[in-house]
Amino acid sequence: MKKSAWLPAVIAPVVVAGAIAAPALANAADTPLAGSHPTAADVIASVAKSSDAQYSGKLSQTSDLGLPELPTGSGGSSLEGNASDALSMLTQSHTARVYVDGASKQRIQVTQQLAEQDLVRNGSDVWTWDSKQREATHVTLPKDTATSLEHGTTTPADIAKQAIDAITPSTSVSKPTSTTVAGQRAWQIVLTPKSSDTLVGRVELAVDQQTGLPLRATVLAKGQSDPAFQVGYTSLSYGAPASRLFDFTPPSDAKVTTKDLSDAEHHAGHRGHAGDRGAAPTTTGTGWATIAELPAGSADTSSLDADGSALLGQVTKAVDGGRAIQTSLVSVYLTDDGRVLAGAVPVSSLVAAAK
């Protein structure tokens, strides 16, 4: 991993997913929601029924977190690649094409100026492709995996799943209201945290009335009326995409990396140690105020070159025991001993949790 790769590894997941939580919603309805007057529980439950949906669409993502807009890539410096791309995801708008044929076939295409990034899943085979770097990765997943795929963007379904899975009693849920997204009639529910310790003001989810497919997710920071983060479909058509879209062969001149995870379940006992750079974060707090912490060594900034150090100085500020970023929605704290703490909370909460 590049020394600069710590930044996207921490910031991007927290901004788009890890800061979102929702209450337990039970008593699911088994009938379509169109034309009825569903409860919020009915709407949330309908999302699970969309896992076998077949559709194609165009996705738009916007972010307004109070960060300055930064260039992508920097001519061979340590910012080139992952870190720069992750920052651009937080400061710029992006669009993607999405093709889905049930739970095991998906393709996401993120097109940038003179470049394209693809993620293609066909059963247990997953390919990622970066046309600018001429690099491809082939991952073999465990059988019957339900892994959700993300590559350079996040779909409304990803955020809705986080909201459903993070079950807490600390959220107010509105009654559904009718809206339209990408030409589809949808039910919108609003999730509002009761906690005063979070930066999140509310999360708005729009779910297709007929299929249960999440069509748009909007996250607003506390005290703000404009979205800090929003991702939603601008066009959508149901039906199976062409099967060829889920086949991928890398160009002959591509650098290809392979990863076989087909027997990953047999090695579960070897993951999560503090010294493992791939270790899962530990968490403190609950609900909307949850703080994730990566162990010492996760944010080794000592080897950053001049450009990398300049970027670090531009987007972070010195605080007690390290450096920190606080956006309107999420904070990240890099301790002097190399730990990384992040959450939808003020920096002061991260500094206190690190002691």
Buried (B, 14 or more C-beta within 10 A) or exposed (E): EBBBBBBBBBBBBBBBBBBBBBBEBEEBBEEBBBEEEBBBBBBBBBBEBBEEBBBBBBBBBBBBBBBEEBEBBBEEBBBBBBBBBBBBBBBBEBBBBBBBBEBBBBBBBBBBEEEBBBBBBBEBBBBBBBBBEEBBBBBBBBEEBEBBBBBBBBBBBBBBBBBBEBEBEBBEBEEBEEBEBBEBBBBBBBBBBEBEBBBBBBBBBBBBBBBBBBBBBBBBBBEBEEBBBBBBBEEBEBEEBEEEBBEBEBEEEBEEEEEEBBEBEEEEEEEEEEEEEEBEBEEBBBBBBBBBBBBBBBBBBEEBBEBBEBBBEEBBEEBBBBBBBBBBBBBBBBBEEBBBBBBBBBBBBBBBBBE
